[in-house]
Amino acid sequence: MARTIDYGNLMHRAMRGLIQSVLEDVAQNGLPGAHHFFITFDTQHPDVAIADWLRARYPEEMTVVIQHWFDNLEVTDDGFSVTLNFGNSPEPLVIPFDAVRTFVDPSVEFGLRFETHADEDDDEEEDDEADAAEADDSPARPHEAEVVSLDKFRK
């Protein structure tokens, strides 16, 4: 098989690195100005650590907001942990970067969305059932990344 440049994977890693850098700065210096984040993540990811009641309430994905009150924000190469307040109950969360589906900072209209290759295959199957029967021998990329529309986060 011929060697190729996997731009999808390279972009994926670069965008995860951007999130890591932003969160490291916030962990050290706090949120500047009006910046705040909506972070949606896959609650079924094996390395996500959240309270059982949160996983039961959000069985597939969950969006958290890092804005007014957060504590113990720690960032590693693999992900981040933070304590957030849910109805006056502080809950620690551990979120690997690979579980993040969207990262949005509406204060500056910036957003990233990560989609799995499997999700794209499902969309293609819905669009054209005939194509679903064809075999695809190409290697699957784990994730693709793209800029997300901020319209769904506007009030």
C-alpha positions as CSV (number, residue, x, y, z in Angstrom):
1,M,0.0,0.0,0.0
2,A,1.3,3.4,-0.9
3,R,2.2,5.8,1.9
4,T,0.1,8.9,2.1
5,I,-0.1,12.0,4.3
6,D,-3.1,11.6,6.6
7,Y,-4.3,15.3,6.7
8,G,-7.4,14.3,8.7
9,N,-5.4,12.8,11.5
10,L,-2.9,15.7,11.5
11,M,-5.7,18.3,11.7
12,H,-7.4,16.3,14.4
13,R,-4.2,16.3,16.6
14,A,-3.6,20.0,15.9
15,M,-7.1,21.0,16.9
16,R,-6.9,18.9,20.1
17,G,-3.6,20.6,20.8
18,L,-5.2,24.0,20.4
19,I,-7.9,23.0,23.0
20,Q,-5.1,21.8,25.3
21,S,-3.2,25.1,25.0
22,V,-6.3,27.2,25.7
23,L,-7.3,25.1,28.8
24,E,-3.7,25.2,30.1
25,D,-3.7,29.0,29.9
26,V,-7.1,29.2,31.7
27,A,-5.8,26.7,34.4
28,Q,-2.8,29.0,35.1
29,N,-4.4,32.4,34.6
30,G,-8.2,32.1,34.7
31,L,-10.6,33.1,32.0
32,P,-9.8,36.4,30.4
33,G,-12.6,38.9,29.7
34,A,-15.9,37.4,28.5
35,H,-14.3,34.2,27.3
36,H,-16.2,31.0,28.2
37,F,-16.5,27.5,26.8
38,F,-19.2,25.1,25.8
39,I,-17.6,21.6,25.7
40,T,-19.6,18.7,24.4
41,F,-18.1,15.2,25.0
42,D,-18.9,11.5,24.5
43,T,-20.0,10.2,27.9
44,Q,-19.5,6.6,26.7
45,H,-15.8,7.1,26.0
46,P,-14.0,4.6,28.2
47,D,-11.7,7.2,29.9
48,V,-14.5,9.7,30.8
49,A,-15.0,9.8,34.5
50,I,-18.2,11.4,35.7
51,A,-20.7,10.7,38.5
52,D,-23.1,7.8,37.8
53,W,-26.1,10.1,38.0
54,L,-24.6,12.3,35.3
55,R,-23.9,9.4,33.0
56,A,-27.5,8.1,33.6
57,R,-28.9,11.6,32.7
58,Y,-26.6,12.0,29.7
59,P,-26.1,8.5,28.3
60,E,-24.5,9.5,25.0
61,E,-23.1,13.1,25.2
62,M,-23.0,16.0,27.6
63,T,-22.3,19.7,27.2
64,V,-20.6,21.5,30.1
65,V,-19.9,25.2,30.4
66,I,-16.7,26.6,31.9
67,Q,-17.6,30.1,32.8
68,H,-18.5,31.6,36.1
69,W,-17.7,28.8,38.6
70,F,-15.2,26.0,38.0
71,D,-12.5,24.6,40.2
72,N,-9.5,22.3,40.0
73,L,-8.9,22.6,36.3
74,E,-6.0,20.4,35.5
75,V,-4.8,19.7,31.9
76,T,-2.6,16.8,30.7
77,D,-1.5,15.6,27.3
78,D,-4.5,13.2,27.3
79,G,-7.3,15.4,28.6
80,F,-8.5,17.6,31.4
81,S,-10.2,17.4,34.7
82,V,-12.4,20.0,36.3
83,T,-14.9,20.4,39.1
84,L,-18.2,22.0,38.0
85,N,-21.3,22.9,40.0
86,F,-24.5,20.9,39.2
87,G,-27.4,22.3,41.3
88,N,-25.2,23.4,44.2
89,S,-23.4,20.0,44.1
90,P,-19.7,20.2,43.0
91,E,-18.9,17.2,40.7
92,P,-15.4,16.3,39.4
93,L,-15.2,15.4,35.7
94,V,-12.4,13.8,33.8
95,I,-12.6,14.3,30.0
96,P,-10.0,12.9,27.6
97,F,-9.4,15.1,24.5
98,D,-10.4,12.1,22.3
99,A,-13.9,12.3,23.9
100,V,-14.5,16.0,23.0
101,R,-17.0,16.4,20.2
102,T,-17.3,20.2,20.2
103,F,-15.4,23.1,21.7
104,V,-17.0,26.5,21.4
105,D,-16.1,30.0,22.8
106,P,-19.2,32.0,21.9
107,S,-17.6,35.3,23.2
108,V,-15.4,35.4,20.1
109,E,-17.5,33.2,17.8
110,F,-14.9,30.4,17.7
111,G,-15.8,26.7,17.5
112,L,-14.5,23.3,16.6
113,R,-16.5,20.1,15.9
114,F,-15.0,16.6,15.8
115,E,-16.8,13.9,13.9
116,T,-16.1,10.2,13.8
117,H,-15.6,8.5,10.5
118,A,-18.3,6.0,11.5
119,D,-20.8,8.9,11.8
120,E,-20.0,10.0,8.3
121,D,-20.5,6.4,7.1
122,D,-23.9,6.3,8.8
123,D,-24.9,9.6,7.1
124,E,-23.8,8.2,3.7
125,E,-25.9,5.1,4.2
126,E,-29.0,7.2,5.0
127,D,-28.4,9.2,1.9
128,D,-28.0,6.3,-0.5
129,E,-28.8,2.7,0.6
130,A,-27.2,1.3,-2.5
131,D,-23.8,2.6,-1.6
132,A,-24.1,1.0,1.8
133,A,-23.8,-2.4,0.3
134,E,-20.5,-1.7,-1.4
135,A,-17.3,-2.7,0.4
136,D,-14.8,0.0,1.3
137,D,-11.2,-1.2,1.6
138,S,-9.8,2.2,2.5
139,P,-8.4,2.7,6.0
140,A,-10.8,4.5,8.3
141,R,-9.6,7.7,9.9
142,P,-10.5,7.9,13.6
143,H,-11.8,11.4,13.5
144,E,-12.2,14.4,11.2
145,A,-12.4,17.9,12.5
146,E,-14.1,21.0,11.1
147,V,-15.2,24.4,12.2
148,V,-18.6,24.3,13.9
149,S,-21.5,26.7,13.3
150,L,-22.2,28.8,16.5
151,D,-25.9,29.4,15.7
152,K,-27.0,26.6,18.0
153,F,-25.3,28.2,20.9
154,R,-26.8,31.7,20.3
155,K,-29.5,32.9,22.6
